[in-house]
């Protein structure tokens, strides 16, 4: 160690310099500690993504997967941001065909702050927000009026009562309306929402509809469209050339089949017991998107 000078002013200058260096080193240590914590969080997030990816790829799959396996919002936020496209400024406007709910905003006292004179309107600044109303559930009450004949009541031993007819239901004696049938089938086969989850959604509105009831609706409604399917199949069989595309479907809870097996045998004329989904169409219908699916 070098000898310290005897001058007090020089000692003070050296002390101040050491304090400044100490502060710089302290800030560097704090910054590195924050970077270590951030790297640990990123590593934990990547491990969770890796475990989830392995689980989806290699584990046995079922419709009932545990909820809350991964925080989707954090996963999406952790993805790298795409490079900005300078030729596109602003967000895409909301569709013009959507219903608009206009909320006008005005000043309570439109007076100038400088001269206290009244202000006049010179324009409107418009901004739009997307409003989503959750599923609305209501009850359609059918009140069928009954009619009787006064004259028959006076002159006959019995009087016939006539009741006004009600519109026919797609599933007789069912509590579902056409709107309810469409909602269940669309959620199941278009949005891939399982029936047990639809039961949970209905229970939040104190509506007790069992999973078996929803399944029965889907089966009966599927039988209703068999006429259309057969007509499309007959049309295809009259064509000289048919295009076919196969999509394998995982077997679940089928007797003598493992959950990971896939079958591919299917016939357009008589579909055998299979777990493949075939799409059939003619050459002329490819461009129009008309596809017949059978399994």
Backbone bond lengths (Angstrom), bond angles and torsions (degrees), N, CA, C in turn:
res aa  C-N    CA-C-N  psi(-1)  N-CA   C-N-CA  omega(-1)  CA-C   N-CA-C  phi
1 X - - - 1.468 - - 1.518 109.77 -
2 X 1.322 116.71 133.83 1.462 120.70 -178.91 1.516 110.13 -70.48
3 X 1.264 114.39 156.61 1.458 119.60 179.52 1.523 110.21 -72.54
4 X 1.308 115.68 138.53 1.460 120.61 179.31 1.520 109.35 -81.27
5 X 1.313 116.98 143.80 1.476 119.09 179.48 1.527 110.19 -71.48
6 X 1.323 114.88 157.73 1.466 120.01 178.35 1.520 112.37 -85.18
7 X 1.329 117.92 -14.54 1.463 121.45 -177.96 1.536 109.29 -73.37
8 X 1.327 116.09 129.73 1.476 121.28 -178.08 1.519 111.44 -67.32
9 X 1.295 117.41 -38.88 1.464 120.68 -178.49 1.527 110.61 -65.14
10 X 1.325 116.72 -41.31 1.464 119.41 177.10 1.524 111.26 -63.39
11 X 1.340 117.02 -38.92 1.468 120.49 178.24 1.533 111.07 -63.86
12 X 1.336 116.37 -40.80 1.461 119.56 178.56 1.534 110.80 -63.45
13 X 1.327 116.04 -41.25 1.464 119.71 179.89 1.525 110.81 -64.04
14 X 1.342 116.10 -42.09 1.463 119.34 177.75 1.525 111.16 -63.51
15 X 1.333 117.17 -39.22 1.472 121.15 -179.96 1.526 111.06 -65.23
16 X 1.339 116.90 -42.88 1.467 120.17 178.27 1.530 111.32 -63.21
17 X 1.346 115.42 -39.42 1.454 118.78 179.06 1.520 111.11 -64.60
18 X 1.360 116.48 -40.72 1.466 120.03 178.12 1.525 111.25 -65.24
19 X 1.324 117.08 -37.76 1.467 119.93 177.95 1.525 111.77 -64.67
20 X 1.338 116.37 -41.08 1.459 119.72 178.03 1.531 111.09 -63.40
21 X 1.346 116.67 -43.14 1.462 119.82 178.10 1.523 110.92 -63.71
22 X 1.327 115.98 -37.46 1.463 120.02 178.75 1.529 111.18 -64.83
23 X 1.338 116.57 -40.55 1.468 119.86 178.41 1.526 111.44 -64.71
24 X 1.343 115.51 -40.21 1.472 118.90 178.72 1.517 110.46 -63.75
25 X 1.326 116.71 -43.40 1.466 120.31 178.55 1.526 111.68 -64.00
26 X 1.334 116.80 -37.51 1.467 120.26 179.56 1.531 110.81 -65.40
27 X 1.342 115.88 -42.26 1.466 118.82 177.88 1.526 110.92 -63.58
28 X 1.343 115.90 -39.21 1.466 119.46 178.79 1.520 111.12 -63.11
29 X 1.340 116.64 -42.03 1.470 120.24 179.04 1.529 110.47 -64.48
30 X 1.343 117.56 -42.67 1.466 120.29 178.80 1.527 111.30 -62.79
31 X 1.327 116.39 -41.79 1.472 119.78 179.29 1.520 110.92 -63.76
32 X 1.331 116.65 -43.26 1.452 119.84 178.96 1.534 111.47 -65.24
33 X 1.334 117.27 -35.48 1.467 120.12 177.53 1.527 110.70 -64.76
34 X 1.328 116.82 -41.46 1.473 119.75 177.24 1.518 111.35 -64.33
35 X 1.342 116.71 -39.25 1.465 119.87 178.39 1.525 110.80 -65.26
36 X 1.332 116.67 -36.45 1.468 120.07 178.25 1.530 110.27 -64.32
37 X 1.339 117.51 -43.74 1.465 121.05 179.00 1.530 110.53 -63.14
38 X 1.343 116.23 -42.15 1.467 119.96 179.96 1.527 110.97 -64.74
39 X 1.335 116.36 -40.80 1.465 119.49 178.09 1.521 111.57 -65.95
40 X 1.331 117.15 -37.38 1.467 120.07 177.43 1.526 110.74 -64.14
41 X 1.346 116.90 -41.06 1.471 119.97 177.85 1.523 111.26 -63.61
42 X 1.339 116.12 -42.65 1.467 119.23 178.38 1.519 110.93 -64.14
43 X 1.340 116.61 -39.74 1.454 119.63 179.19 1.529 110.57 -64.34
44 X 1.333 117.13 -40.90 1.453 120.53 178.06 1.523 111.30 -63.52
45 X 1.325 116.03 -40.62 1.463 120.60 178.58 1.525 110.86 -64.32
46 X 1.342 117.18 -43.13 1.462 120.47 178.62 1.524 111.64 -64.76
47 X 1.338 117.00 -37.42 1.464 120.24 176.91 1.524 110.80 -63.61
48 X 1.334 116.90 -41.17 1.461 120.03 178.23 1.529 110.61 -64.74
49 X 1.346 116.57 -40.81 1.458 119.71 177.27 1.521 111.09 -63.43
50 X 1.314 116.95 -41.38 1.458 120.87 179.40 1.527 110.96 -64.50
51 X 1.334 117.03 -44.88 1.461 120.18 179.34 1.517 111.34 -63.39
52 X 1.333 116.07 -40.39 1.460 119.39 178.79 1.524 110.90 -65.40
53 X 1.339 115.99 -42.13 1.463 119.53 178.99 1.532 111.07 -62.83
54 X 1.331 116.98 -42.59 1.459 120.06 177.06 1.516 111.57 -63.35
55 X 1.342 115.44 -40.10 1.464 119.32 -179.57 1.519 111.40 -63.96
56 X 1.348 116.02 -41.91 1.466 119.20 -179.93 1.524 111.70 -70.01
57 X 1.325 116.78 -31.72 1.466 119.74 -173.55 1.514 112.91 -86.05
58 X 1.344 117.73 -38.47 1.456 120.29 -170.12 1.525 114.18 -111.43
59 X 1.318 119.34 -23.21 1.458 119.35 -174.91 1.519 110.48 -79.91
60 X 1.331 115.50 160.78 1.467 121.07 176.23 1.508 109.33 -67.27
61 X 1.328 115.98 133.23 1.453 120.27 -173.37 1.513 109.92 -100.43
62 X 1.307 114.93 146.12 1.454 122.04 176.68 1.504 108.25 -145.91
63 X 1.313 116.40 160.98 1.466 120.26 -179.12 1.521 110.62 -68.00
64 X 1.334 116.14 -31.09 1.464 120.51 -178.35 1.518 109.24 -94.86
65 X 1.286 118.21 85.50 1.453 122.84 175.05 1.513 109.25 -91.33
66 X 1.333 118.48 148.30 1.466 120.28 -179.42 1.507 111.47 -62.13
67 X 1.322 115.52 138.91 1.459 120.45 -179.75 1.528 110.17 -80.10
68 X 1.319 116.34 149.88 1.454 120.36 176.73 1.511 113.68 77.64
69 X 1.356 118.01 24.06 1.461 120.22 179.63 1.511 111.16 -64.07
70 X 1.318 116.25 -34.48 1.461 119.75 -176.89 1.515 109.35 -150.32
71 X 1.318 113.84 144.80 1.457 118.78 179.38 1.521 108.51 -83.35
72 X 1.325 116.10 102.55 1.459 120.51 -174.78 1.521 112.06 -64.35
73 X 1.338 117.09 -37.13 1.461 119.42 -178.40 1.528 111.06 -63.92
74 X 1.340 117.37 -44.59 1.461 119.98 179.02 1.524 111.12 -66.01
75 X 1.353 116.33 -37.04 1.455 119.68 179.06 1.528 110.66 -63.08
76 X 1.328 116.80 -44.91 1.455 120.23 -179.39 1.521 111.27 -66.00
77 X 1.341 116.36 -37.27 1.455 120.66 -178.99 1.521 111.81 -70.19
78 X 1.355 116.74 -25.25 1.461 120.76 -178.66 1.520 112.47 -82.05
79 X 1.335 117.74 -12.31 1.461 119.85 -179.81 1.523 110.49 -67.74
80 X 1.322 117.65 148.90 1.477 119.67 179.06 1.518 111.06 -65.00
81 X 1.313 115.22 138.21 1.465 120.84 -178.75 1.531 109.49 -74.31
82 X 1.323 117.65 134.06 1.475 120.00 178.70 1.515 111.07 -67.29
83 X 1.316 115.15 153.97 1.462 120.11 179.25 1.523 109.81 -64.91
84 X 1.325 118.42 135.92 1.471 120.46 -178.60 1.514 111.61 -65.53
85 X 1.318 114.84 139.60 1.455 121.10 177.26 1.521 108.28 -96.47
86 X 1.322 115.36 107.33 1.463 119.99 -172.75 1.525 112.46 -70.43
87 X 1.349 116.17 -21.33 1.452 117.37 -178.93 1.526 112.41 -79.84
88 X 1.332 116.96 -11.03 1.460 120.86 176.86 1.520 108.57 -114.59
89 X 1.313 116.61 108.91 1.456 120.72 -179.02 1.524 109.43 -107.22
90 X 1.329 115.73 135.72 1.453 120.58 179.27 1.517 111.71 82.79
91 X 1.321 114.84 166.50 1.452 120.72 -179.65 1.527 110.70 -85.25
92 X 1.309 114.74 161.91 1.458 120.27 -179.85 1.527 109.25 -70.63
93 X 1.336 118.34 131.32 1.468 119.85 -178.46 1.524 111.31 -66.24
94 X 1.327 115.28 152.15 1.460 120.76 177.93 1.524 109.67 -69.46
95 X 1.345 118.43 150.15 1.475 121.11 -177.23 1.522 111.93 -54.94
96 X 1.318 115.53 136.27 1.471 120.67 -177.01 1.514 112.06 -69.02
97 X 1.353 117.87 -23.17 1.460 119.18 -176.98 1.522 113.62 -79.34
98 X 1.334 117.73 -8.76 1.464 120.08 177.87 1.537 110.24 -69.55
99 X 1.309 114.95 146.54 1.469 120.02 178.29 1.533 109.80 -66.09
100 X 1.322 115.38 135.41 1.466 121.03 179.97 1.518 110.42 -102.32
101 X 1.313 115.95 132.79 1.464 123.28 175.36 1.525 106.51 -111.70
102 X 1.324 116.17 103.26 1.463 121.63 -171.90 1.524 109.83 -87.62
103 X 1.329 115.99 128.06 1.458 122.83 175.72 1.530 108.19 -118.04
104 X 1.320 119.44 100.10 1.474 120.31 179.36 1.528 110.78 -76.07
105 X 1.311 116.30 143.55 1.471 122.86 178.80 1.532 108.48 -126.12
106 X 1.313 115.86 123.48 1.464 121.41 -179.35 1.526 109.74 -131.40
107 X 1.333 115.82 165.23 1.461 121.23 176.32 1.523 109.88 -83.35
108 X 1.325 115.30 142.20 1.471 119.12 177.96 1.527 111.63 -69.02
109 X 1.313 116.32 -37.97 1.469 120.65 -179.75 1.519 108.44 -133.45
110 X 1.344 118.22 87.02 1.465 120.64 -177.20 1.528 112.27 -76.54
111 X 1.346 115.49 79.79 1.467 121.02 177.56 1.511 108.72 -124.85
112 X 1.331 116.26 147.79 1.459 122.10 -179.64 1.522 109.98 -71.51
113 X 1.333 116.72 136.82 1.451 120.98 -179.62 1.531 111.83 -72.64
114 X 1.331 116.40 -24.30 1.473 119.32 -176.66 1.530 112.08 -81.69
115 X 1.330 115.94 -55.05 1.472 119.71 -174.03 1.526 113.42 -110.95
116 X 1.348 116.84 0.24 1.462 121.39 177.44 1.530 112.60 62.03
117 X 1.341 115.80 26.86 1.463 120.30 175.75 1.534 109.32 -92.76
118 X 1.353 117.57 152.71 1.474 119.82 -179.37 1.530 111.60 -66.18
119 X 1.334 115.64 143.54 1.452 122.40 178.77 1.531 110.46 -92.13
120 X 1.323 116.38 151.54 1.456 120.37 175.85 1.535 109.00 -115.34
121 X 1.319 116.72 153.55 1.463 121.92 -179.19 1.528 109.34 -72.48
122 X 1.353 114.89 132.87 1.462 119.60 -179.40 1.522 112.18 -127.98
123 X 1.305 118.11 13.03 1.459 119.96 178.69 1.513 111.32 152.81
124 X 1.330 116.20 -178.48 1.455 123.19 -179.15 1.518 109.26 -139.49
125 X 1.305 116.75 133.41 1.459 122.45 173.34 1.515 108.38 -99.18
126 X 1.335 117.01 124.25 1.464 122.63 -172.30 1.526 109.68 -112.46
127 X 1.302 116.32 133.46 1.465 123.19 170.44 1.527 107.92 -139.05
128 X 1.316 115.81 147.65 1.465 120.44 -175.16 1.520 110.80 -123.10
129 X 1.329 115.26 144.08 1.460 123.01 176.65 1.529 108.65 -123.11
130 X 1.330 116.33 144.84 1.454 121.24 178.05 1.523 109.49 -84.68
131 X 1.314 116.34 124.72 1.454 122.77 -179.70 1.520 109.12 -111.95
132 X 1.323 117.59 124.28 1.458 122.97 -179.36 1.524 108.36 -118.35
133 X 1.320 116.65 121.10 1.468 122.16 177.33 1.521 107.60 -98.01
134 X 1.335 119.02 125.45 1.468 120.73 179.35 1.525 111.74 -60.29
135 X 1.331 114.08 170.12 1.464 120.64 -177.60 1.528 111.46 -51.61
136 X 1.324 115.61 125.82 1.452 121.40 179.45 1.523 109.29 -98.86
137 X 1.325 116.16 125.74 1.460 122.01 -178.89 1.525 108.41 -114.36
138 X 1.323 116.71 129.57 1.463 122.06 178.35 1.520 109.14 -137.90
139 X 1.313 115.51 174.11 1.469 122.38 -178.25 1.521 109.08 -117.95
140 X 1.328 116.16 130.07 1.459 122.08 174.67 1.525 107.58 -95.09
141 X 1.305 117.03 114.71 1.471 122.12 -177.07 1.537 108.99 -101.31
142 X 1.323 116.03 118.86 1.465 121.97 178.48 1.533 108.87 -96.52
143 X 1.298 116.48 117.00 1.468 122.23 177.22 1.525 108.30 -111.39
144 X 1.313 116.79 105.12 1.460 123.37 -176.92 1.536 109.20 -93.25
145 X 1.300 115.68 114.63 1.469 120.86 -178.29 1.525 110.41 -73.37
146 X 1.328 115.26 136.65 1.464 121.66 176.96 1.527 109.93 -99.99
147 X 1.338 116.13 144.21 1.461 121.97 -178.68 1.523 109.88 -126.64
148 X 1.327 114.82 143.86 1.469 121.81 176.75 1.525 109.64 -137.53
149 X 1.335 117.37 155.67 1.468 122.75 -177.50 1.528 109.66 -99.73
150 X 1.327 116.64 120.91 1.461 121.41 178.90 1.523 111.76 -65.39
151 X 1.337 115.72 -38.41 1.451 119.66 -177.80 1.523 111.03 -65.27
152 X 1.357 115.94 -43.34 1.469 118.94 178.44 1.526 111.69 -64.92
153 X 1.337 116.68 -33.77 1.457 119.86 178.20 1.524 111.20 -63.07
154 X 1.350 116.96 -31.11 1.469 120.65 -177.96 1.516 112.32 -85.13
155 X 1.346 116.74 -35.50 1.467 119.72 -171.22 1.513 113.93 -105.14
156 X 1.329 119.37 -20.10 1.459 122.52 -175.69 1.523 110.40 -109.16
157 X 1.321 114.34 159.97 1.467 119.39 178.34 1.527 111.96 -74.86
158 X 1.320 116.12 -23.36 1.463 120.31 178.40 1.518 108.94 -139.85
159 X 1.319 115.29 154.35 1.464 121.91 179.75 1.514 109.44 -124.39
160 X 1.311 116.10 131.17 1.462 121.45 -178.02 1.527 109.69 -84.45
161 X 1.313 116.06 133.39 1.463 122.06 177.23 1.528 108.83 -101.59
162 X 1.328 115.77 127.06 1.463 121.90 -179.44 1.527 108.70 -109.44
163 X 1.335 116.03 129.67 1.466 121.96 -179.21 1.523 109.26 -109.56
164 X 1.317 115.95 133.98 1.464 120.67 179.46 1.528 109.79 -62.56
165 X 1.331 118.01 135.71 1.471 119.96 -179.35 1.523 111.58 -72.11
166 X 1.311 115.98 156.26 1.456 122.68 175.39 1.524 108.88 -111.98
167 X 1.322 118.43 157.78 1.472 120.00 179.65 1.524 111.36 -58.93
168 X 1.315 115.87 143.04 1.460 120.95 -179.64 1.524 110.73 -67.23
169 X 1.330 116.42 141.91 1.454 122.73 178.30 1.521 109.35 -97.59
170 X 1.339 116.40 145.24 1.460 119.76 179.28 1.522 111.42 -62.81
171 X 1.329 116.91 -33.23 1.466 121.99 175.73 1.523 106.91 -120.06
172 X 1.331 119.24 103.80 1.468 121.41 -176.34 1.527 112.10 -56.00
173 X 1.330 114.69 142.43 1.471 123.40 177.93 1.531 112.45 62.23
174 X 1.308 116.36 20.63 1.462 119.53 178.35 1.523 109.40 -95.46
175 X 1.335 116.07 151.01 1.451 120.53 178.11 1.529 112.39 -85.54
176 X 1.325 116.54 -1.82 1.453 120.19 -178.07 1.517 112.38 -89.27
177 X 1.315 115.76 148.44 1.459 122.66 175.88 1.526 108.34 -100.53
178 X 1.340 118.70 167.59 1.467 119.17 176.19 1.527 112.67 -56.52
179 X 1.343 117.34 -36.19 1.465 120.22 178.43 1.532 110.99 -64.83
180 X 1.355 116.47 -39.68 1.463 120.18 179.01 1.520 111.04 -67.13
181 X 1.337 117.28 -41.94 1.462 120.42 177.61 1.523 110.67 -60.23
182 X 1.336 116.20 -46.06 1.464 120.25 -178.85 1.525 111.00 -63.01
183 X 1.338 117.45 -40.03 1.463 120.56 -179.14 1.519 111.47 -65.26
184 X 1.338 117.47 -43.28 1.466 121.29 -178.26 1.524 110.79 -67.11
185 X 1.322 116.68 -46.77 1.466 120.37 -177.43 1.530 110.64 -66.82
186 X 1.324 117.44 -41.56 1.466 120.00 179.27 1.521 110.84 -64.03
187 X 1.336 117.04 -44.08 1.463 119.97 179.87 1.523 111.27 -63.87
188 X 1.337 116.69 -36.65 1.464 120.35 -177.46 1.516 112.33 -74.85
189 X 1.328 117.93 -49.66 1.458 121.07 -168.95 1.531 114.00 -101.36
190 X 1.323 118.11 -14.62 1.460 120.27 177.53 1.526 110.49 -105.21
191 X 1.346 116.87 -46.11 1.461 121.38 -177.94 1.513 113.22 -94.42
192 X 1.353 117.88 0.03 1.477 122.66 178.00 1.524 112.01 57.21
193 X 1.321 117.28 39.22 1.463 122.12 178.02 1.523 108.53 -97.37
194 X 1.333 118.24 112.13 1.474 120.17 -176.51 1.527 111.87 -60.32
195 X 1.338 115.01 157.65 1.466 119.86 -176.76 1.525 111.45 -65.87
196 X 1.347 117.93 -35.34 1.463 118.50 -177.90 1.534 110.89 -66.41
197 X 1.323 116.80 -29.54 1.468 118.71 176.45 1.522 110.79 -74.69
198 X 1.329 116.83 -34.39 1.458 118.89 175.08 1.523 110.91 -65.01
199 X 1.322 116.93 -34.27 1.473 120.19 175.16 1.526 110.24 -62.08
200 X 1.344 116.71 -42.96 1.468 120.27 178.44 1.526 111.37 -63.26
201 X 1.334 117.31 -38.43 1.466 120.48 178.92 1.516 110.59 -64.02
202 X 1.334 117.43 -43.26 1.464 120.97 179.69 1.533 111.20 -67.08
203 X 1.326 117.04 -33.16 1.467 119.46 -179.77 1.527 111.69 -65.78
204 X 1.334 117.46 -26.24 1.457 119.12 177.36 1.524 111.31 -66.33
205 X 1.324 117.33 -19.77 1.469 121.60 175.12 1.527 111.30 -102.07
206 X 1.348 116.89 17.99 1.482 123.07 -179.98 1.526 111.58 60.23
207 X 1.328 116.79 34.64 1.459 121.73 177.12 1.526 107.77 -108.66
208 X 1.328 115.62 117.06 1.462 121.25 -175.80 1.523 109.20 -99.01
209 X 1.326 115.80 93.11 1.464 122.56 175.12 1.520 106.91 -121.67
210 X 1.325 116.56 123.57 1.454 119.98 -174.34 1.523 111.54 -75.92
211 X 1.319 114.37 161.34 1.465 120.01 177.30 1.527 110.59 -64.50
212 X 1.344 116.30 -35.09 1.456 119.84 178.12 1.515 112.27 -63.03
213 X 1.346 116.63 -36.61 1.465 120.02 177.96 1.523 110.97 -64.85
214 X 1.325 116.67 -45.29 1.462 119.79 178.72 1.525 110.85 -63.22
215 X 1.336 116.52 -39.51 1.466 119.39 178.28 1.526 110.79 -64.13
216 X 1.340 116.67 -39.96 1.463 120.34 178.32 1.524 110.87 -63.20
217 X 1.331 116.59 -38.30 1.466 119.64 176.30 1.522 110.39 -59.79
218 X 1.331 116.84 -47.61 1.461 120.69 -177.38 1.525 111.13 -61.74
219 X 1.341 116.83 -41.13 1.465 120.07 -179.13 1.522 110.79 -65.79
220 X 1.338 116.62 -47.62 1.464 119.39 -178.01 1.528 111.50 -66.92
221 X 1.329 117.08 -38.76 1.465 119.10 177.97 1.526 110.76 -67.55
222 X 1.347 117.03 -33.20 1.449 119.94 175.56 1.520 111.92 -64.34
223 X 1.338 115.74 -37.71 1.469 119.02 177.23 1.527 111.64 -66.65
224 X 1.333 116.66 -28.23 1.469 119.63 -178.75 1.533 111.42 -66.16
225 X 1.323 116.85 -30.43 1.468 119.78 -176.08 1.528 112.34 -92.67
226 X 1.338 117.41 4.53 1.462 119.58 178.46 1.526 111.94 -60.15
227 X 1.311 116.60 -33.03 1.462 119.92 179.52 1.528 110.17 -62.06
228 X 1.342 115.97 -42.64 1.470 119.81 179.00 1.522 110.72 -67.29
229 X 1.335 116.96 -40.95 1.462 121.08 179.59 1.524 110.70 -62.36
230 X 1.332 117.09 -44.24 1.463 120.20 -179.98 1.524 111.14 -64.91
231 X 1.333 116.85 -37.49 1.461 119.42 178.05 1.529 110.70 -65.47
232 X 1.335 117.78 -41.17 1.460 120.61 177.12 1.526 111.11 -65.79
233 X 1.335 116.84 -37.96 1.460 120.05 179.25 1.523 110.59 -66.04
234 X 1.337 117.09 -42.32 1.462 119.94 178.14 1.526 111.15 -61.86
235 X 1.331 115.58 -37.95 1.467 119.12 178.03 1.521 110.75 -65.25
236 X 1.315 117.43 -39.59 1.464 120.41 179.72 1.522 111.33 -66.10
237 X 1.333 116.49 -40.42 1.453 119.83 -177.26 1.521 112.22 -67.49
238 X 1.301 117.08 -18.24 1.466 120.39 177.64 1.526 112.29 -82.92
239 X 1.327 117.33 -8.96 1.455 121.00 -178.88 1.537 110.75 -83.53
240 X 1.314 116.10 154.57 1.463 121.13 179.02 1.523 112.01 -77.89
241 X 1.332 116.54 -29.83 1.466 120.43 -176.66 1.516 108.95 -137.25
242 X 1.330 116.52 133.14 1.469 122.25 -178.76 1.523 108.24 -124.32
243 X 1.317 116.60 132.23 1.466 122.16 174.83 1.526 108.80 -93.07
244 X 1.326 116.89 140.68 1.461 121.38 -178.10 1.517 109.81 -133.56
245 X 1.322 115.93 143.73 1.456 122.33 177.04 1.520 107.70 -135.97
246 X 1.329 116.55 133.28 1.458 121.30 -175.92 1.526 111.03 -108.37
247 X 1.315 115.88 135.77 1.463 122.26 172.87 1.523 108.22 -125.83
248 X 1.323 117.08 119.39 1.461 120.01 -179.36 1.518 110.25 -74.73
249 X 1.318 115.71 147.14 1.456 122.72 -178.86 1.510 108.21 -124.78
250 X 1.318 117.95 134.45 1.459 121.82 -178.13 1.519 110.83 -69.50
251 X 1.330 116.26 138.27 1.457 121.73 179.67 1.521 108.46 -83.29
252 X 1.311 117.21 129.20 1.463 121.97 177.41 1.523 109.53 -128.47
253 X 1.331 116.97 124.76 1.462 123.92 174.04 1.530 112.21 55.70
254 X 1.309 116.54 40.60 1.454 120.30 175.33 1.514 108.56 -103.39
255 X 1.305 116.54 138.55 1.456 121.12 -174.95 1.518 110.98 -61.94
256 X 1.336 115.81 134.47 1.462 123.76 178.85 1.523 113.09 63.50
257 X 1.328 117.27 21.60 1.465 120.86 176.96 1.521 109.04 -128.86
258 X 1.334 116.12 137.96 1.461 118.86 175.28 1.520 109.87 -79.70
259 X 1.326 116.22 161.15 1.465 120.82 -175.88 1.519 112.09 -69.07
260 X 1.353 117.24 -15.41 1.451 119.46 -177.76 1.530 113.27 -102.28
261 X 1.323 118.36 0.23 1.456 120.10 -176.69 1.512 111.16 -82.85
262 X 1.334 115.59 150.72 1.459 122.58 177.52 1.516 108.60 -132.79
263 X 1.312 117.03 135.28 1.451 121.84 178.12 1.522 109.11 -107.38
264 X 1.332 115.75 153.66 1.459 119.05 -175.79 1.526 113.14 -130.03
265 X 1.331 119.47 0.69 1.452 121.11 -176.18 1.523 110.10 -84.11
266 X 1.316 117.12 122.29 1.452 121.39 179.18 1.516 107.97 -155.63
267 X 1.318 116.61 150.23 1.460 121.44 179.73 1.508 109.32 -126.15
268 X 1.321 116.89 142.71 1.456 120.09 -179.91 1.518 111.06 -71.11
269 X 1.338 117.75 -30.84 1.460 120.68 -177.40 1.518 110.75 -80.31
270 X 1.321 117.06 -47.56 1.461 120.75 -179.82 1.517 106.99 -137.63
271 X 1.307 116.35 103.44 1.464 120.65 -176.97 1.508 109.61 -70.22
272 X 1.343 117.53 125.89 1.450 121.71 179.05 1.517 109.87 -86.45
273 X 1.345 116.67 176.35 1.453 120.66 177.41 1.515 108.28 -65.35
274 X 1.304 117.10 109.10 1.461 120.45 -170.13 1.499 110.55 -145.53
275 X 1.309 115.18 162.03 1.449 121.04 175.41 1.516 110.07 -123.99
276 X 1.306 116.32 34.22 1.455 121.86 174.48 1.518 109.04 -116.00
277 X 1.291 115.80 146.88 1.456 122.11 178.17 1.521 107.82 -111.16
278 X 1.324 115.20 117.70 1.460 121.15 -178.29 1.514 109.53 -108.35
279 X 1.314 115.69 139.52 1.458 121.94 175.71 1.523 108.14 -113.28
280 X 1.327 116.12 126.46 1.454 121.57 -178.54 1.519 109.53 -117.77
281 X 1.315 116.21 139.47 1.450 121.14 177.15 1.514 108.95 -158.89
282 X 1.309 115.61 161.14 1.453 120.42 177.18 1.523 109.32 -92.67
283 X 1.322 115.41 169.87 1.465 120.32 -179.49 1.525 110.35 -61.39
284 X 1.329 116.80 -40.82 1.458 120.36 -176.91 1.516 112.67 -71.22
285 X 1.334 116.74 -21.94 1.453 120.16 -176.73 1.510 113.52 -92.83
286 X 1.335 117.24 -8.70 1.469 119.93 -178.14 1.520 110.40 -61.68
287 X 1.327 116.64 -46.39 1.455 120.60 -177.79 1.525 111.79 -68.41
288 X 1.357 116.88 -26.39 1.452 120.07 -178.34 1.523 112.64 -88.72
289 X 1.342 117.93 -9.94 1.455 120.79 178.06 1.508 113.57 78.42
290 X 1.336 119.68 18.94 1.455 121.93 178.44 1.516 108.61 -87.15
291 X 1.329 116.07 110.35 1.471 120.85 -174.52 1.511 108.85 -128.87
292 X 1.328 116.92 136.02 1.449 122.00 175.29 1.513 107.83 -103.50
293 X 1.311 116.60 125.53 1.463 121.20 -179.90 1.523 108.88 -109.26
294 X 1.305 115.47 134.97 1.460 120.61 177.11 1.518 108.46 -140.98
295 X 1.289 116.49 153.41 1.471 119.72 -178.49 1.508 110.25 -138.30
